[in-house]
Amino acid sequence: MTEADPQLNTEVLDSTRDLEGKLAGPTVLEMVDSPETRLLILCGEPGIGKSIFLGQLHKRSRRGFKLVTFDGKLAKAQRLLKKDRSRWGQVEWDRFSEIMLIDINKECDRMERAQSLELLAVETVSIGMVGGFNRAMSVLETLASEKGVRVLGAVPDPRTQRQASDIRVLFTDPDYPIPDEEVRRKLDEDYNVVAVGYGDDASSGRKLKRRLGRMARPDKLEQFSNEMLHEAQRLRLVDEERISGMVYQAFESPNSLLLPFSLRLRYAYKAVWMEYYLGENLHLNNGQGLGIFIPFLENRKIYWYTT
């Protein structure tokens, strides 16, 4: 077990709030540092800063982390199935979810046998049967209620998603390629994202491009976001008072009231839906599951601990 460096840049974690508007960083840290927690699952839509949040949590936590990512398991499943995931149907997505669950259980068993003090952290987008396919939703539903498992449900900020979309387009455009040695600098200067552990050399640039290229494509990100909004509205579980309270509060990030009303309303629908999903679908109490707002922090350096 290691002591966290108090000088670390963890501004995203430090500004994260729960769905009641309270700062959630201390609660999350207490959750992951508890020896009773053996598995942490962070779920949420693509492009909302889950990797940045987990990287900062890892740096701040007193425990070591073993990380399992949705993208990593997608790549593995694509190799095994020998079929590009753009052509996957129900059979392939179910198989992907099986592979992900098997690997998580194997890793949990390995860590238990080794009596490891590390935490297994899983990052996934599994928050619904998007497009009618099981995109690891069965993984979340199988694991959520097990002993020692904690779930964080992240509500998307539309500005973060828009920025993630812009970043992917910029760094993967074949018609206007960015020189490898300029990738880290442009990410920092244009988007205030500091990729910690990477340099301005060509090798680092190529590695960063590969990571950025695994981000959700803009069309898929928008499809996912709209389908989740539709799900939230279809359930009709939100009362006007709860929605109104979220729309007119600024707790999810320092400048949320600068959002157009339509985006604030979109934000509120998804937040109340996340509360329902954690409590009613996954049957988690406050100690087992927590809804969070990963903030969009404008004009501040965001430190992405990628290595």
Contacts in CASP RR format, 6 or more apart in sequence:
PFRMAT RR
TARGET T0000
AUTHOR 0000-0000-0000
METHOD contacts of the structure
MODEL  1
MTEADPQLNTEVLDSTRDLEGKLAGPTVLEMVDSPETRLLILCGEPGIGK
SIFLGQLHKRSRRGFKLVTFDGKLAKAQRLLKKDRSRWGQVEWDRFSEIM
LIDINKECDRMERAQSLELLAVETVSIGMVGGFNRAMSVLETLASEKGVR
VLGAVPDPRTQRQASDIRVLFTDPDYPIPDEEVRRKLDEDYNVVAVGYGD
DASSGRKLKRRLGRMARPDKLEQFSNEMLHEAQRLRLVDEERISGMVYQA
FESPNSLLLPFSLRLRYAYKAVWMEYYLGENLHLNNGQGLGIFIPFLENR
KIYWYTT
1 62 0 8 1.000
1 63 0 8 1.000
1 64 0 8 1.000
1 117 0 8 1.000
2 62 0 8 1.000
2 64 0 8 1.000
3 62 0 8 1.000
4 59 0 8 1.000
4 60 0 8 1.000
4 61 0 8 1.000
4 62 0 8 1.000
5 59 0 8 1.000
8 56 0 8 1.000
8 59 0 8 1.000
8 60 0 8 1.000
8 303 0 8 1.000
9 56 0 8 1.000
9 194 0 8 1.000
9 301 0 8 1.000
9 303 0 8 1.000
10 56 0 8 1.000
10 57 0 8 1.000
10 59 0 8 1.000
10 60 0 8 1.000
10 303 0 8 1.000
11 56 0 8 1.000
11 297 0 8 1.000
11 300 0 8 1.000
11 301 0 8 1.000
11 302 0 8 1.000
11 303 0 8 1.000
12 49 0 8 1.000
12 52 0 8 1.000
12 53 0 8 1.000
12 56 0 8 1.000
12 294 0 8 1.000
12 295 0 8 1.000
12 297 0 8 1.000
12 302 0 8 1.000
12 303 0 8 1.000
13 25 0 8 1.000
13 28 0 8 1.000
13 53 0 8 1.000
13 56 0 8 1.000
13 57 0 8 1.000
13 60 0 8 1.000
14 23 0 8 1.000
14 25 0 8 1.000
15 23 0 8 1.000
15 253 0 8 1.000
15 254 0 8 1.000
15 295 0 8 1.000
15 297 0 8 1.000
16 23 0 8 1.000
16 24 0 8 1.000
16 25 0 8 1.000
16 28 0 8 1.000
16 53 0 8 1.000
16 292 0 8 1.000
16 293 0 8 1.000
16 294 0 8 1.000
16 295 0 8 1.000
17 23 0 8 1.000
17 24 0 8 1.000
17 251 0 8 1.000
17 252 0 8 1.000
17 292 0 8 1.000
17 293 0 8 1.000
17 295 0 8 1.000
18 24 0 8 1.000
18 27 0 8 1.000
18 290 0 8 1.000
18 291 0 8 1.000
18 292 0 8 1.000
18 293 0 8 1.000
19 155 0 8 1.000
19 271 0 8 1.000
19 274 0 8 1.000
19 275 0 8 1.000
19 291 0 8 1.000
19 292 0 8 1.000
19 293 0 8 1.000
21 249 0 8 1.000
21 251 0 8 1.000
21 252 0 8 1.000
21 293 0 8 1.000
24 290 0 8 1.000
24 291 0 8 1.000
24 292 0 8 1.000
27 290 0 8 1.000
28 57 0 8 1.000
28 152 0 8 1.000
28 290 0 8 1.000
28 292 0 8 1.000
29 57 0 8 1.000
29 60 0 8 1.000
29 61 0 8 1.000
31 37 0 8 1.000
31 40 0 8 1.000
31 150 0 8 1.000
31 287 0 8 1.000
31 290 0 8 1.000
32 40 0 8 1.000
32 57 0 8 1.000
32 61 0 8 1.000
32 63 0 8 1.000
32 119 0 8 1.000
32 121 0 8 1.000
32 150 0 8 1.000
33 61 0 8 1.000
33 62 0 8 1.000
33 63 0 8 1.000
35 117 0 8 1.000
36 148 0 8 1.000
37 119 0 8 1.000
37 148 0 8 1.000
37 149 0 8 1.000
37 150 0 8 1.000
38 108 0 8 1.000
38 111 0 8 1.000
38 112 0 8 1.000
38 119 0 8 1.000
38 120 0 8 1.000
38 147 0 8 1.000
38 148 0 8 1.000
38 149 0 8 1.000
39 104 0 8 1.000
39 108 0 8 1.000
39 119 0 8 1.000
39 120 0 8 1.000
39 121 0 8 1.000
39 122 0 8 1.000
39 143 0 8 1.000
39 146 0 8 1.000
39 148 0 8 1.000
39 149 0 8 1.000
39 150 0 8 1.000
40 119 0 8 1.000
40 120 0 8 1.000
40 121 0 8 1.000
40 122 0 8 1.000
40 149 0 8 1.000
40 150 0 8 1.000
40 151 0 8 1.000
40 152 0 8 1.000
41 121 0 8 1.000
41 122 0 8 1.000
41 124 0 8 1.000
41 140 0 8 1.000
41 143 0 8 1.000
41 144 0 8 1.000
41 149 0 8 1.000
41 150 0 8 1.000
41 151 0 8 1.000
41 152 0 8 1.000
42 50 0 8 1.000
42 53 0 8 1.000
42 54 0 8 1.000
42 121 0 8 1.000
42 122 0 8 1.000
42 123 0 8 1.000
42 124 0 8 1.000
42 151 0 8 1.000
42 152 0 8 1.000
42 153 0 8 1.000
42 154 0 8 1.000
43 124 0 8 1.000
43 125 0 8 1.000
43 126 0 8 1.000
43 127 0 8 1.000
43 140 0 8 1.000
43 151 0 8 1.000
43 152 0 8 1.000
43 153 0 8 1.000
43 154 0 8 1.000
44 50 0 8 1.000
44 124 0 8 1.000
44 125 0 8 1.000
44 126 0 8 1.000
44 127 0 8 1.000
44 153 0 8 1.000
44 154 0 8 1.000
44 155 0 8 1.000
44 156 0 8 1.000
45 125 0 8 1.000
45 127 0 8 1.000
45 154 0 8 1.000
45 156 0 8 1.000
45 161 0 8 1.000
45 221 0 8 1.000
45 224 0 8 1.000
45 225 0 8 1.000
45 228 0 8 1.000
46 125 0 8 1.000
46 161 0 8 1.000
46 164 0 8 1.000
46 215 0 8 1.000
46 216 0 8 1.000
46 220 0 8 1.000
46 221 0 8 1.000
46 224 0 8 1.000
47 156 0 8 1.000
47 160 0 8 1.000
47 161 0 8 1.000
47 164 0 8 1.000
47 165 0 8 1.000
47 215 0 8 1.000
47 216 0 8 1.000
47 221 0 8 1.000
48 154 0 8 1.000
48 155 0 8 1.000
48 156 0 8 1.000
48 157 0 8 1.000
48 160 0 8 1.000
48 161 0 8 1.000
48 164 0 8 1.000
48 294 0 8 1.000
49 154 0 8 1.000
49 160 0 8 1.000
49 164 0 8 1.000
49 294 0 8 1.000
50 123 0 8 1.000
50 154 0 8 1.000
50 294 0 8 1.000
51 69 0 8 1.000
51 123 0 8 1.000
51 304 0 8 1.000
51 306 0 8 1.000
52 193 0 8 1.000
52 294 0 8 1.000
52 302 0 8 1.000
52 303 0 8 1.000
52 304 0 8 1.000
52 305 0 8 1.000
53 154 0 8 1.000
53 294 0 8 1.000
54 65 0 8 1.000
54 67 0 8 1.000
54 121 0 8 1.000
54 123 0 8 1.000
55 304 0 8 1.000
55 305 0 8 1.000
55 306 0 8 1.000
56 303 0 8 1.000
56 305 0 8 1.000
57 121 0 8 1.000
58 64 0 8 1.000
58 65 0 8 1.000
58 67 0 8 1.000
58 121 0 8 1.000
58 305 0 8 1.000
59 305 0 8 1.000
61 119 0 8 1.000
63 117 0 8 1.000
63 118 0 8 1.000
63 119 0 8 1.000
64 117 0 8 1.000
64 118 0 8 1.000
64 119 0 8 1.000
65 118 0 8 1.000
65 119 0 8 1.000
65 120 0 8 1.000
65 121 0 8 1.000
66 107 0 8 1.000
66 111 0 8 1.000
66 116 0 8 1.000
66 118 0 8 1.000
66 119 0 8 1.000
66 120 0 8 1.000
66 121 0 8 1.000
67 121 0 8 1.000
67 122 0 8 1.000
67 123 0 8 1.000
68 100 0 8 1.000
68 103 0 8 1.000
68 104 0 8 1.000
68 107 0 8 1.000
68 120 0 8 1.000
68 121 0 8 1.000
68 122 0 8 1.000
68 123 0 8 1.000
69 122 0 8 1.000
69 123 0 8 1.000
69 124 0 8 1.000
70 100 0 8 1.000
70 123 0 8 1.000
70 124 0 8 1.000
70 125 0 8 1.000
70 126 0 8 1.000
70 136 0 8 1.000
71 214 0 8 1.000
72 214 0 8 1.000
73 96 0 8 1.000
73 99 0 8 1.000
73 100 0 8 1.000
73 103 0 8 1.000
73 136 0 8 1.000
74 85 0 8 1.000
74 96 0 8 1.000
75 214 0 8 1.000
76 99 0 8 1.000
76 103 0 8 1.000
77 85 0 8 1.000
77 92 0 8 1.000
77 95 0 8 1.000
77 96 0 8 1.000
77 99 0 8 1.000
77 100 0 8 1.000
78 84 0 8 1.000
78 85 0 8 1.000
80 99 0 8 1.000
81 88 0 8 1.000
81 92 0 8 1.000
81 95 0 8 1.000
81 96 0 8 1.000
83 92 0 8 1.000
85 92 0 8 1.000
85 96 0 8 1.000
88 96 0 8 1.000
88 133 0 8 1.000
89 133 0 8 1.000
90 132 0 8 1.000
90 133 0 8 1.000
90 134 0 8 1.000
93 133 0 8 1.000
93 134 0 8 1.000
93 135 0 8 1.000
94 134 0 8 1.000
94 138 0 8 1.000
96 135 0 8 1.000
96 136 0 8 1.000
97 134 0 8 1.000
97 135 0 8 1.000
97 136 0 8 1.000
97 137 0 8 1.000
97 138 0 8 1.000
97 139 0 8 1.000
100 124 0 8 1.000
100 136 0 8 1.000
100 139 0 8 1.000
101 138 0 8 1.000
101 139 0 8 1.000
101 142 0 8 1.000
101 143 0 8 1.000
104 120 0 8 1.000
104 122 0 8 1.000
104 139 0 8 1.000
104 143 0 8 1.000
107 120 0 8 1.000
108 120 0 8 1.000
110 116 0 8 1.000
111 118 0 8 1.000
111 120 0 8 1.000
122 139 0 8 1.000
122 143 0 8 1.000
124 136 0 8 1.000
124 139 0 8 1.000
124 140 0 8 1.000
125 135 0 8 1.000
125 136 0 8 1.000
125 224 0 8 1.000
126 135 0 8 1.000
126 136 0 8 1.000
126 137 0 8 1.000
126 138 0 8 1.000
126 139 0 8 1.000
126 140 0 8 1.000
127 137 0 8 1.000
127 140 0 8 1.000
127 153 0 8 1.000
127 228 0 8 1.000
127 274 0 8 1.000
127 277 0 8 1.000
128 135 0 8 1.000
128 137 0 8 1.000
128 228 0 8 1.000
128 231 0 8 1.000
129 135 0 8 1.000
129 137 0 8 1.000
130 223 0 8 1.000
130 224 0 8 1.000
130 227 0 8 1.000
130 228 0 8 1.000
131 227 0 8 1.000
140 151 0 8 1.000
140 282 0 8 1.000
141 281 0 8 1.000
141 282 0 8 1.000
143 149 0 8 1.000
144 151 0 8 1.000
144 282 0 8 1.000
144 283 0 8 1.000
144 284 0 8 1.000
144 288 0 8 1.000
145 282 0 8 1.000
145 283 0 8 1.000
145 284 0 8 1.000
145 288 0 8 1.000
149 288 0 8 1.000
150 287 0 8 1.000
150 288 0 8 1.000
150 289 0 8 1.000
150 290 0 8 1.000
151 278 0 8 1.000
151 282 0 8 1.000
151 284 0 8 1.000
151 288 0 8 1.000
151 289 0 8 1.000
151 290 0 8 1.000
152 289 0 8 1.000
152 290 0 8 1.000
152 291 0 8 1.000
152 292 0 8 1.000
153 274 0 8 1.000
153 278 0 8 1.000
153 289 0 8 1.000
153 290 0 8 1.000
153 291 0 8 1.000
153 292 0 8 1.000
154 291 0 8 1.000
154 292 0 8 1.000
154 293 0 8 1.000
154 294 0 8 1.000
155 252 0 8 1.000
155 267 0 8 1.000
155 270 0 8 1.000
155 271 0 8 1.000
155 274 0 8 1.000
155 291 0 8 1.000
155 292 0 8 1.000
155 293 0 8 1.000
155 294 0 8 1.000
156 225 0 8 1.000
156 228 0 8 1.000
156 267 0 8 1.000
156 270 0 8 1.000
157 252 0 8 1.000
157 253 0 8 1.000
157 256 0 8 1.000
157 267 0 8 1.000
157 293 0 8 1.000
157 294 0 8 1.000
157 295 0 8 1.000
157 296 0 8 1.000
158 225 0 8 1.000
158 259 0 8 1.000
158 263 0 8 1.000
158 266 0 8 1.000
158 267 0 8 1.000
159 259 0 8 1.000
159 296 0 8 1.000
159 298 0 8 1.000
160 294 0 8 1.000
160 296 0 8 1.000
161 221 0 8 1.000
161 225 0 8 1.000
163 191 0 8 1.000
163 296 0 8 1.000
164 215 0 8 1.000
164 216 0 8 1.000
164 221 0 8 1.000
165 216 0 8 1.000
165 218 0 8 1.000
165 221 0 8 1.000
165 222 0 8 1.000
166 191 0 8 1.000
167 187 0 8 1.000
167 191 0 8 1.000
167 193 0 8 1.000
167 212 0 8 1.000
167 215 0 8 1.000
168 212 0 8 1.000
168 213 0 8 1.000
168 215 0 8 1.000
168 216 0 8 1.000
168 217 0 8 1.000
168 218 0 8 1.000
169 218 0 8 1.000
170 178 0 8 1.000
170 186 0 8 1.000
170 190 0 8 1.000
171 178 0 8 1.000
171 183 0 8 1.000
171 186 0 8 1.000
171 187 0 8 1.000
171 208 0 8 1.000
171 209 0 8 1.000
171 212 0 8 1.000
171 213 0 8 1.000
172 209 0 8 1.000
172 212 0 8 1.000
172 213 0 8 1.000
178 186 0 8 1.000
178 209 0 8 1.000
179 202 0 8 1.000
180 201 0 8 1.000
180 202 0 8 1.000
180 203 0 8 1.000
180 204 0 8 1.000
180 205 0 8 1.000
180 206 0 8 1.000
180 209 0 8 1.000
181 200 0 8 1.000
181 201 0 8 1.000
181 202 0 8 1.000
181 205 0 8 1.000
182 200 0 8 1.000
183 204 0 8 1.000
183 205 0 8 1.000
183 208 0 8 1.000
183 209 0 8 1.000
184 195 0 8 1.000
184 198 0 8 1.000
184 199 0 8 1.000
184 200 0 8 1.000
184 204 0 8 1.000
184 205 0 8 1.000
184 208 0 8 1.000
185 200 0 8 1.000
187 193 0 8 1.000
187 194 0 8 1.000
187 195 0 8 1.000
187 208 0 8 1.000
188 194 0 8 1.000
188 195 0 8 1.000
188 301 0 8 1.000
192 299 0 8 1.000
192 300 0 8 1.000
192 301 0 8 1.000
192 302 0 8 1.000
193 301 0 8 1.000
193 302 0 8 1.000
193 304 0 8 1.000
194 301 0 8 1.000
194 302 0 8 1.000
194 303 0 8 1.000
194 304 0 8 1.000
195 208 0 8 1.000
195 304 0 8 1.000
195 306 0 8 1.000
196 303 0 8 1.000
196 304 0 8 1.000
196 305 0 8 1.000
196 306 0 8 1.000
196 307 0 8 1.000
197 204 0 8 1.000
197 305 0 8 1.000
197 306 0 8 1.000
197 307 0 8 1.000
198 204 0 8 1.000
198 205 0 8 1.000
198 207 0 8 1.000
198 208 0 8 1.000
198 306 0 8 1.000
198 307 0 8 1.000
199 205 0 8 1.000
208 306 0 8 1.000
211 306 0 8 1.000
216 224 0 8 1.000
228 270 0 8 1.000
228 273 0 8 1.000
229 266 0 8 1.000
229 269 0 8 1.000
229 270 0 8 1.000
231 273 0 8 1.000
232 238 0 8 1.000
232 269 0 8 1.000
232 270 0 8 1.000
232 272 0 8 1.000
232 273 0 8 1.000
233 269 0 8 1.000
235 273 0 8 1.000
235 276 0 8 1.000
237 272 0 8 1.000
237 273 0 8 1.000
237 276 0 8 1.000
238 268 0 8 1.000
238 269 0 8 1.000
238 272 0 8 1.000
238 273 0 8 1.000
242 268 0 8 1.000
242 272 0 8 1.000
243 265 0 8 1.000
243 268 0 8 1.000
243 269 0 8 1.000
243 272 0 8 1.000
245 268 0 8 1.000
246 264 0 8 1.000
246 267 0 8 1.000
246 268 0 8 1.000
246 271 0 8 1.000
246 272 0 8 1.000
247 261 0 8 1.000
247 264 0 8 1.000
247 265 0 8 1.000
247 267 0 8 1.000
247 268 0 8 1.000
248 257 0 8 1.000
248 264 0 8 1.000
249 256 0 8 1.000
250 256 0 8 1.000
250 257 0 8 1.000
251 293 0 8 1.000
252 267 0 8 1.000
252 271 0 8 1.000
252 293 0 8 1.000
252 295 0 8 1.000
253 293 0 8 1.000
253 295 0 8 1.000
253 296 0 8 1.000
253 297 0 8 1.000
254 295 0 8 1.000
254 297 0 8 1.000
254 298 0 8 1.000
255 296 0 8 1.000
255 298 0 8 1.000
256 264 0 8 1.000
256 267 0 8 1.000
257 264 0 8 1.000
259 267 0 8 1.000
271 293 0 8 1.000
274 291 0 8 1.000
275 291 0 8 1.000
278 284 0 8 1.000
278 289 0 8 1.000
278 290 0 8 1.000
278 291 0 8 1.000
279 285 0 8 1.000
279 289 0 8 1.000
282 289 0 8 1.000
END
